[in-house]
Amino acid sequence: MTYLDDILAWHRRRAAADTREVAALRERVVAQREARTTGSTGRSFTNALTASNQLAVIAEIKRRSPSKGDLDGLLDPAVVAHEYERGGAACLSVLTDVQHFGGSADDLRAARAAVSLPVLRKDFVVSEVDILDAVLMGADAVLLIVAALTDEELRSLHALSTDCNLAALVEVHDEAELDRALAVGARVVGVNQRDLRTFDVDVHRAERVAARIPGDVIAVAESGITSRADAQRCAAAGYRAVLVGEHLVRSVDRAKSVSELRVALPS
């Protein structure tokens, strides 16, 4: 069984065991959706990624990973969020997977309350309830991993995200998955250089896939970005943003590390 198989099996078991009424959750979401529509609590993830002529940094708060073990299990999400914001991060990504990454909804709430940045719920979304929970915990965007979903699940969850005023970062690993993402109308596509089946990183994957991403789609490079040179390579390939986790969490000066990744975009 691969890393991805194991993680997805756990999440699908969790979803199947969830006894909450979807209708009741939808009712709770309505108020927050209306609040987002008025702009009183909503923070635009997509606008934040395109607001500057520099490469946008989605800075991740992550306690551990299946392949690396503990990164910083005692981190304070609010403190880390402040450090990222001070360094010029455009958005936050917060792990909420408790079983494999040590994250939680409380981590997301604490991080979002501490800053003014849009926040991505980073998790393995497999059901409608996962989207509704993202709204209820205060997320501004969700991650949809193409490799984790059937075409019908991807279409349905992407549509629900839109209905809930959540941006969807649709993650792909190759050209075939990119085609699936574009088929459901993805407007923000992340190319993960980490193979979720093996957790190996191919630092040239993003460059290979970049040429196939339409110009009107916001392209995000994920994983394996650990230096200014990596960021410059992504920007040159056409990426508008990078999502960086381990490198920033482990940094002794997180604000400086974020700032170093904010390279100029090609004119």
C-alpha positions as CSV (number, residue, x, y, z in Angstrom):
1,M,0.0,0.0,0.0
2,T,1.4,3.4,-1.0
3,Y,1.4,6.5,1.3
4,L,-1.5,7.9,-0.6
5,D,-3.5,4.7,-0.4
6,D,-3.0,4.5,3.4
7,I,-3.9,8.2,3.9
8,L,-7.0,8.0,1.7
9,A,-8.2,4.8,3.3
10,W,-8.1,6.5,6.7
11,H,-10.0,9.5,5.5
12,R,-12.7,7.5,3.7
13,R,-13.2,5.4,6.9
14,R,-13.5,8.6,8.9
15,A,-16.0,10.0,6.4
16,A,-18.1,6.9,6.4
17,A,-18.2,6.9,10.3
18,D,-19.3,10.5,10.5
19,T,-22.9,10.5,11.7
20,R,-23.6,14.2,11.5
21,E,-26.5,15.3,9.4
22,V,-25.4,16.9,6.2
23,A,-28.6,19.0,6.0
24,A,-27.8,20.4,9.5
25,L,-24.2,21.2,8.5
26,R,-25.5,23.0,5.3
27,E,-27.8,25.1,7.5
28,R,-24.8,26.2,9.6
29,V,-22.8,27.0,6.5
30,V,-25.5,29.3,5.1
31,A,-24.8,32.1,7.6
32,Q,-21.0,32.0,6.9
33,R,-21.6,31.9,3.2
34,E,-23.7,35.0,3.4
35,A,-21.1,36.7,5.5
36,R,-18.5,35.9,2.9
37,T,-20.7,37.4,0.2
38,T,-20.9,40.6,2.1
39,G,-17.1,40.6,2.5
40,S,-17.3,40.9,6.3
41,T,-15.2,37.8,6.9
42,G,-14.1,36.6,3.5
43,R,-10.6,36.9,2.3
44,S,-10.0,36.3,-1.4
45,F,-7.4,33.5,-1.9
46,T,-7.2,34.1,-5.7
47,N,-6.9,37.8,-5.4
48,A,-4.1,37.4,-2.9
49,L,-2.2,35.2,-5.3
50,T,-2.4,37.8,-8.1
51,A,-2.1,41.1,-6.2
52,S,1.7,41.6,-6.7
53,N,4.3,41.6,-9.4
54,Q,6.3,39.2,-7.2
55,L,5.9,35.4,-6.8
56,A,3.2,34.8,-4.2
57,V,4.1,32.6,-1.3
58,I,1.6,30.3,0.2
59,A,3.3,29.6,3.5
60,E,2.4,26.4,5.3
61,I,1.9,25.5,8.9
62,K,2.7,21.8,9.3
63,R,3.7,19.9,12.5
64,R,4.9,16.7,10.9
65,S,4.7,14.5,7.8
66,P,4.6,10.8,7.1
67,S,7.9,10.9,5.3
68,K,9.9,13.4,7.5
69,G,8.4,12.8,10.9
70,D,8.1,15.7,13.4
71,L,9.0,19.1,11.9
72,D,7.9,21.2,14.9
73,G,5.3,19.5,16.9
74,L,5.2,22.3,19.5
75,L,4.8,25.2,17.1
76,D,2.2,27.9,17.9
77,P,0.1,28.4,14.8
78,A,-0.6,32.1,15.7
79,V,3.1,32.8,16.2
80,V,4.1,31.1,12.9
81,A,1.3,32.9,11.0
82,H,2.6,36.2,12.3
83,E,6.1,35.3,11.1
84,Y,4.9,34.4,7.7
85,E,2.8,37.5,7.4
86,R,5.8,39.7,8.4
87,G,7.8,38.1,5.7
88,G,5.3,39.0,3.0
89,A,3.4,35.7,2.6
90,A,0.3,36.1,0.3
91,C,-1.7,33.3,2.0
92,L,-1.4,30.6,4.6
93,S,-1.8,26.8,4.2
94,V,-2.7,25.0,7.4
95,L,-2.7,21.2,7.8
96,T,-5.8,20.0,9.5
97,D,-5.1,16.2,9.1
98,V,-4.6,15.0,12.6
99,Q,-3.7,11.4,11.9
100,H,-0.8,11.8,9.5
101,F,0.3,15.4,9.8
102,G,-0.6,16.3,13.4
103,G,-2.8,19.2,12.3
104,S,-6.3,20.3,13.4
105,A,-9.2,22.6,12.9
106,D,-7.9,24.5,15.9
107,D,-4.6,25.1,14.2
108,L,-6.4,26.7,11.3
109,R,-8.6,28.8,13.5
110,A,-5.7,30.1,15.6
111,A,-3.6,30.9,12.5
112,R,-6.4,32.7,10.7
113,A,-7.4,34.7,13.8
114,A,-3.8,36.0,14.2
115,V,-3.4,37.5,10.7
116,S,-5.3,39.1,7.8
117,L,-4.2,36.6,5.2
118,P,-6.5,34.1,3.4
119,V,-6.1,30.6,4.6
120,L,-6.1,27.3,2.7
121,R,-7.4,24.2,4.5
122,K,-4.7,21.6,3.6
123,D,-6.2,18.2,4.0
124,F,-7.4,15.1,2.0
125,V,-10.9,16.1,1.0
126,V,-13.0,13.1,0.1
127,S,-16.6,14.1,0.9
128,E,-19.1,16.9,1.0
129,V,-18.8,17.1,4.7
130,D,-15.1,18.0,4.4
131,I,-16.0,21.1,2.3
132,L,-18.7,22.1,4.8
133,D,-16.3,21.7,7.7
134,A,-13.8,23.9,5.9
135,V,-16.3,26.7,5.8
136,L,-17.2,26.2,9.5
137,M,-13.6,26.3,10.6
138,G,-13.1,29.5,8.7
139,A,-11.1,28.4,5.7
140,D,-11.0,30.6,2.6
141,A,-9.8,27.9,0.3
142,V,-9.6,24.1,0.1
143,L,-7.3,21.6,-1.5
144,L,-8.7,19.1,-4.0
145,I,-6.2,16.4,-4.9
146,V,-7.0,14.9,-8.3
147,A,-5.2,11.7,-7.6
148,A,-7.5,11.1,-4.6
149,L,-10.8,11.6,-6.3
150,T,-12.9,10.1,-9.1
151,D,-13.9,12.4,-11.9
152,E,-17.4,12.7,-10.4
153,E,-16.1,13.4,-6.9
154,L,-13.8,16.0,-8.3
155,R,-16.6,17.7,-10.3
156,S,-19.0,17.6,-7.4
157,L,-16.6,18.8,-4.7
158,H,-15.2,21.6,-7.0
159,A,-18.8,22.8,-7.6
160,L,-19.6,22.7,-3.9
161,S,-16.5,24.7,-3.1
162,T,-17.6,27.4,-5.5
163,D,-21.1,27.4,-4.0
164,C,-19.6,27.8,-0.5
165,N,-17.5,30.8,-1.7
166,L,-14.3,28.7,-1.1
167,A,-11.5,28.9,-3.6
168,A,-10.3,25.5,-4.7
169,L,-6.6,24.7,-5.2
170,V,-6.8,21.7,-7.5
171,E,-3.6,19.6,-7.1
172,V,-2.1,17.6,-10.0
173,H,1.1,15.6,-10.5
174,D,1.2,15.2,-14.3
175,E,-0.4,16.2,-17.5
176,A,-3.1,13.6,-17.4
177,E,-4.2,14.9,-14.0
178,L,-4.0,18.5,-15.3
179,D,-6.5,17.6,-18.0
180,R,-8.9,16.3,-15.4
181,A,-8.5,19.4,-13.3
182,L,-9.2,21.7,-16.3
183,A,-12.2,19.6,-17.3
184,V,-14.0,20.6,-14.1
185,G,-13.1,24.3,-14.6
186,A,-10.3,24.6,-12.1
187,R,-9.1,28.2,-11.9
188,V,-6.2,27.6,-9.5
189,V,-4.0,24.6,-10.3
190,G,-1.2,23.3,-8.1
191,V,1.6,21.1,-9.5
192,N,2.9,19.0,-6.6
193,Q,6.5,17.9,-7.2
194,R,6.1,15.3,-4.5
195,D,4.6,12.0,-5.6
196,L,2.0,11.3,-2.9
197,R,2.4,7.5,-3.6
198,T,6.1,7.4,-2.7
199,F,6.6,10.9,-1.2
200,D,9.6,11.3,-3.5
201,V,10.2,14.8,-4.9
202,D,11.1,15.5,-8.5
203,V,12.3,19.2,-8.5
204,H,11.7,19.5,-12.3
205,R,8.1,18.2,-12.4
206,A,6.6,21.7,-12.1
207,E,8.7,23.0,-15.1
208,R,7.6,20.0,-17.2
209,V,3.9,20.5,-16.6
210,A,4.0,24.3,-16.7
211,A,3.7,24.5,-20.5
212,R,0.3,22.8,-20.5
213,I,-1.3,25.2,-18.0
214,P,-3.5,27.8,-19.7
215,G,-2.5,31.4,-19.2
216,D,-5.8,32.3,-17.5
217,V,-5.3,29.7,-14.8
218,I,-3.4,30.6,-11.7
219,A,-0.4,28.1,-11.5
220,V,1.0,27.2,-8.1
221,A,4.2,25.1,-7.7
222,E,4.2,22.8,-4.6
223,S,6.9,20.9,-2.7
224,G,10.7,20.8,-3.2
225,I,11.1,24.6,-3.1
226,T,13.8,25.4,-0.7
227,S,15.8,28.4,-2.1
228,R,15.5,31.6,-4.0
229,A,16.9,29.9,-7.0
230,D,14.0,27.4,-6.9
231,A,11.5,30.2,-6.7
232,Q,13.2,32.0,-9.6
233,R,13.0,28.8,-11.7
234,C,9.3,28.5,-10.9
235,A,8.6,32.1,-11.8
236,A,10.5,31.7,-15.1
237,A,8.4,28.7,-15.9
238,G,5.2,30.6,-15.5
239,Y,4.1,30.0,-12.0
240,R,2.3,32.8,-10.1
241,A,2.8,31.3,-6.7
242,V,4.6,28.6,-4.7
243,L,3.4,26.6,-1.7
244,V,6.2,25.9,0.7
245,G,6.0,24.0,4.0
246,E,8.9,22.1,5.4
247,H,11.5,24.6,4.4
248,L,9.7,27.4,6.1
249,V,8.7,25.5,9.2
250,R,12.3,24.4,9.8
251,S,13.8,27.8,9.2
252,V,15.4,29.7,12.1
253,D,14.1,33.0,10.6
254,R,10.8,32.2,8.9
255,A,10.0,35.8,7.9
256,K,13.3,36.1,6.1
257,S,12.9,32.8,4.4
258,V,9.4,33.8,3.1
259,S,10.8,37.1,1.9
260,E,13.6,35.4,0.0
261,L,11.1,33.4,-2.1
262,R,9.2,36.5,-3.2
263,V,11.1,36.9,-6.5
264,A,10.1,39.2,-9.3
265,L,7.8,37.8,-11.9
266,P,8.9,37.9,-15.6
267,S,7.8,41.2,-17.2
